[in-house]
Amino acid sequence: MDNPRIIVHCDLDAFYAAVETLHHGFDESIPLIIGSDPENGRGRGIVSTCNYAARAYGIRSAMAISEAWRRCPGQPYGNAIYIRGSRGLYSRASRKVMKILKPSAQFFEQASIDEAYLDITEQVENNWDSALALCRKLQEEIMQVIGLSASFGIASNRILAKMASEVNKPNGIFRILPDELPDFFEGRNIREVPGIGKKRATQLHEWGITTIDEMYTYGEISLSRITGERFAAWITRVYEGRTSSEISPLRSRKSIGKEHTFDYDRENYQVVLENLLSIVRRVMKSAREVGVSGRLAEVKIRYTGFETHTHGRSIPVTMDDEEVFVSLAEKLFANNVQTNKKIRLIGFRLGHLDTPKTKQTRLLSIIEEE
Ligand SMILES: [Mg+2]
């Protein structure tokens, strides 16, 4: 049998709150709540996220902002800080973190703005102690260079690595060795398995199942009568460490797209087309950087007044050839643009992505024929 892969899940701790704290120089011990305007406790929106100091008061994501205010009022009634949050800051911090992580992995996958999976099997030469040391080094580097704290989980597949990164949060590292699996699951609440939500947990509670090992001892066949076969088979694989360890930029990415909003609505279609083609070239450049090719071209046109249309065309095999998609986009635009309207936004999306095994031959001629 092959050696198990060594998969790392890196998850930044209270990411948005940490970035804001760093940016504004806030005191970490003061509750910080990011979300809609609390309007002195009368606000009707929700909490987007908060720092650990606020979590200590039971404040959570998606809680009513008025409830957060009741628990931790802001000025002048209390010292909690309420802010709206700024997407740009988060993306910039995220890019810096990913830049530190990526070179340490043979396969790398950014799963969200503050999470990534790394397959480091080759880098650490199958050595689980070296894996621990590498994560410690990355954790320190992220703190030193960017000032953010991150948690790491190390295990033989994705889902276990993700569970492991939660164990010692914040600023934690936790490793599950392949032969430690039954011990790890013993007495652990079923809700700790990503993918088991409230509804599923309630259903299992009704049968007296609260921990992962209880669920497993129930047996796949009995369990499938409660939960259905698919879930029972899946959770059995989770318990036995047989779920996927494949790390690929595609898993978290269904398409690559970019768009451009004009500073004023355009009626010069030549200018719009030139813009579109430069967007296509940039999209194809990112596709090549990530190492993927696509089978679907989609052009998005938004007219004055927000009327939006997308026009798509797929090709028989996936490709990353820039000229193929430039030509497709050009045709999609020419055939569909409504020339009696001004254009507000133009965009392009490459979809039906795949990682190419071998380079496909150019398809340009096939497209020209139609
Ligand atoms: Mg996080």
Residues whose N, C-alpha, C, O or C-beta is under 5 A from the ligand:
A	BS01	MG	D11 L12 D13 A14 F15 D114
